[in-house]
Amino acid sequence: MNPVLESIKPVVKKSKHVKINKENLKYVCSKFSREERCWMNESHFDLSGLSLEEKLNFIFVFNSVNFCYWGDPKWTIKYKGKQYDGALGMKASLLKALDNGIPILNAKYLATLKREELSEILKGNVAIPLFEERLKILRENGRILAEKYKGEFSLVIERANKDALKLLEILPRDFPSFNDYAFYEGRKVLFHKRVQLAIADVYRAFKGESYGNLKNVDKLTAFADYKLPQILRKFGILEYSKELASKIDNKIQIPANSKEEIEIRANTIYAIELMKRELETWIPNITSMDIDSYLWLLGQRKSSNDKPYHRTLTIFY
């Protein structure tokens, strides 16, 4: 079993700031439309020019720094005549670097990456949040990948014997910046958002074949980030205390590892698990990953009455 799921259950049971409305959850499930869509494919960025090993390294590098894009104004970059922000902006930045001949998929290059080089790669309308943290992570992950895995993320996949749950052990252990956890009333709570998203991205990018032919990929949980709880709240599945709702609506920061933030993330994951149980009755083999993709893409459709997402400064999502 995925250790993330077991570790969040005590949080869900004791939550004071966040609750799951099961009636609204069932209603949303009744309107669910399964489409074979995932965020990587929806971005329409072409990775076909990369070898299989390069594509894996791209997924690893991207997920190493795919976190925390919010700000006022929000960081955006221009690529091939279009503006991108968030995860799509990061993906575009890395592709733009490759187009310009910058060897960002080379682990040894990353290990000695200069501040000014990353600044140029991530150059946008404003400085990206947590720039120094991203620089540190790329250097660290580049060094570890070069030293332990000959610079190839494919060797990480092979060491895990193409098992998603084994990858869930190896990545946080060998690459500390992926080790996403918190403590709630003395209990350790695992989230591993970027780890699980990286594994899902490998599976999706390779369409479940070759390096993407992963065992236990159906055991992944949802990826607890900003957008997922925002859309779950919009649908009335997540309900917040008045105090927490006021903070989020007024864009007041919710500290990382606070009870409020932990409860948002834990209940987000558990709500998706409940949705999966509901949907399994008529959509066999549906995964939390499928539901996550569906909701995340819905969250990209902005409307005037959208409530803000919670603001937490963190490297984990």
Steps between C-alpha positions, in 0.01 A plus 500: 500500500606857437635633835366848417141380526547335839683798647229756412209309657557625859513859367169460317341354812617785727470794259350814650550745211411280199215256444386285209137538391416148383162591351657760273776252421245243380324763289823604329582134434161456332602768248850365450610461139801277458733621230845363430665834563795602709669833555820405316314424178270799534798736505564423132876525549689264274748264668527271198844636413644354820630146536326274753774563756492876437124504545542328836766751606267782391223363722745474790639854458154648452357334810804604701399867466126479432364690800369829636433744216252736663565867549368843408560527214533131424823384335448443127731428209469537124570202277439479126272803507281387791492585870518219757493492879509237773600145409456573130731799537767281659467240227525774236809648672681167491407437137614852409834427667538182294413693185785738586748217544517513881571144628244502781451123472866438580541416868859625518395834351223532759739414784704813421215718373578868545250743649506723192440200272185394684389863518517516120315166461217614728492861382144630490295806577610479867743289700361153566419429869752290694772546238785417741324181609461392138868566434602295804271211402623484140861497617432234763290277275749534216786399729311201646378383159856519364659325799242227569336445163761596236289806418205298370155498659435179305732324748275616785205338322702182451615491862135515604430205267238718330289500817320825585493421872873423499563832325296660776764368742812569294440859388439658845786293644763578237383852406414686824313785331229251401448393863164670555365443851373684807412428864142526623445461874823303526425268205702500181284568196623420149386690191773449236322712242793557264618140532163359404452752221841407357404132501163579339672718239728210404200271467303754295788620282579144395132398482557211740764345274881473508618696806137585570402135548489542877358258753269638771446833323133461596607530865605866464288752688396844378770767491427749778570846356327839471259440212344175616365628834387816322282306255376262773392803702332650193292182465412501871695182571748670732353731763716735704451654841406869491845594625683300235264608221556863593879459487488334159248745353710793620820338367657481844786251503437163663833391653654178369459213748227684693194299605290688245733423211541134598123460528446655155745260340391188690131556431573572134666160462229320695219668308647365176518153655130525590423614146689200367293261711182665377606496135634144504141372502455613140851581375711188568873551556475878542794634696557795729740622233213509246278700735786735586560575130129556438465745789832677434402568140159626616687734731675658201166632376487832681168667586416833663357342815803281576623515859879534544720200566681487833837674514781297652867562431648154452728294277264204509220625272 
